[in-house]
Amino acid sequence: MDIFDNLLLGLAVALQPINIVYLLIGTMVGMFVGIIPGFGPSAGLAILLPVTFGMEPTGAVMMLAAIYYGSMYGGTITSILLNTPGESATVASTFDGYPLAQQGRAGPALVMQAVASFIGGTIGVILITLLAPLFAQVARSFGPPEFFMLIMMGLLMLVVMIGENWRLGVISTLIGFALGTVGVDLETGSQRFTFGSAELIEGIDFIPIAIGLFGLGELYYSFYEGLHAKGSGGIIQYQKEKRFWPDLRDWIDTRFAMLRGSLLGFVIGVLPGAGATIASLMAYSVEKAASKTPERFGKGMMAGLAGPEAANNAASSGAMVPLLTLGIPGSGSTAVLLAAFLLWGLQPGPLLMAQNPEFAWGLIASMYLGNVALLAINIFAIPLFVLMIRLPYRILAPGVILICTIGTYAVHGSIIEVWLMFIAGLVGFLMKLYGFSPAATVLALVLGPMAEETLRQTLTISRGSAMIFIERGVSLTILLVMVAIVLAAAALRLSRTRARAAGSAPAVGS
Amino acid sequence: MRIAFSLAILCVAAFYTSVAFGGLPFLSSAGRLGPGFFPRIIGLSLVAFTLYNLYFDLKRRNREEPLTPFWSTTLVVALLSALFIVGLELLGGLLAMMAFMLVSLFVLNRRQPVVNALISIFLPIGIYVVFSVWLRAGLPEGLLPLPI
């Protein structure tokens, strides 16, 4: 079957009435998750994962994926109207989005972000449609050494992106790996770190940890930052503006920004560990560099809003490529999606598209429909989301704790897992407070068993020699990419240190 | 606090490593890599990196940022979350949810008692319907002999 036939098959699955309902619920929930400051897609996905247990797998994953990419749309509304990004991937949208709103152009900015998000998301899905089968085909030749190196590259990227606190990223990753070793060792049947507890024999479940670290941890941190004490008084009244739609000048100014942002965002999204935040910030820098009037950036340039918006949506599509074709998530959000796949017995990887075409192509086709739905919702349901923004955090937060707790209990009916979620929440709060990376911990927890298995298989194949990683072409390439990433990060750090030193040194002759 | 957190991680890491070396064999009885192989690598790396990080923490111990004025609210919310879990075991799902919402909203949103009361009744009922009736997940029944 060629791509077109597969896509038709996927559309037939996605257009089933019940799946359309799940998709629309997912897009609305994603928007809502996106507009709540301090509450990213990872938290939204982790908390709502238990709600999907009674559903049919394809519809459930479509809904979760819609929450994921829908949150990218939602986060920008608060960036524009309140100068508060709903989540980190929409930080760049505050740079020009809020100044536009201050100038009485909130309506055009809101429409433009919706259109840019739609274009970024749709270009991203088109690229998934074209590239995912190729990725899957290449990945079929991968063995344990290649998969081990890919996992290491994903985690390395995540650690490098943390920046100066990279050692905290490494510790976060190692904690996730350590948690992943609890339970029965599948190769020998020995129990590890169970200390006689029957509850730990099957290992530490991913869901309580993810809900705790992402959900409760973020919530406690938001309280610590005083989000509950802030009102929504500063929200810009876009309804009073004369013009709601962008004018011709806006469309002309942003036509290439959207395209550039989409392509850049997709490429960055495919790279494990990079993600939508980096994509949107890079897109902003690219637009500023490409502009004939860079001095106007930060003062209300439409291209400074459209580029990052297209990029963060295309990145969320791009992140689905390694997840679907390699079974390797690149971020906390896609790690939760992977957990959802595994819960329904679906093993993402090179064979997913061949063995479960209805599921894989149904998911891809649903992303086309989801982006169309989000465009319409974004433009016509803005008043509804503005109402949601007005809902005070002090009222919202106890409801979130309720859903986190009951959702965790609903998975296995275990109160011990609820306590585990609570402890993970406290640890998640402290990790966020001191610069650790809960996302790296969750990612390592999910990938840890696979990393251990592939490493042991690799060393068994090579009779204990690590030279196998150099002798095989693909693993050597990945290794060289990893070395390049480390060297580039070190060079960047060195140049920043030098620049800082030069800036603080007294000027010659002064 | 930062140093205390790093020290806590170091203690857990040291314990993990000691179990990995003391209780888990490096090789299996068949001569293959055993259950202790990976945990030993992880444990040693975790201890090494935590010590390295602790060194930096100690170096900048005088530059630690002060707590925000909202730390006490955070502590109260965390305590309420813990009490809610205890309540789930004692009162069962629905009543514990209602009690938790009522107390939390009373603490966080004192100016709107009517709104608080309405949310405390209807949100738990909504969650009960979603999880217990729609998803048939089953909520905790509680130890006390209550009708719900």
Interface residues (C-beta under 8 A of the other chain):
Chain A: P50 V51 F53 G54 R167 L168 V170 I171 L174 I175 F177 A178 T181 D185 E187 T188 S190 R192 F193 L216 L219 Y220 F223 Y224 E225 G226 H228 A229 P392 R394 I395 A397 P398 G399 I401 L402 I403 T405 I406 G407 Y409 A410 G413 I415 V418 W419 F422 G425 L426 F429 L430 Y434 E452 L455 R456 L459 T460
Chain B: R2 F5 S6 I9 A13 Y16 V19 L24 P25 S28 S29 R32 L33 G34 P35 F37 F38 P39 I42 G43 S45 L46 F49 T50 Y52 N53 F56 T68 P69 F70 W71 T73 T74 V77 A78 L80 S81 A82 F84 I85 L88 E89 G93 M97 F100 M101 S104 L105 L108 N109 V115 I119 L123 P124 I127 V130 F131 W134 L135 R136 A137 G138 L139 P140
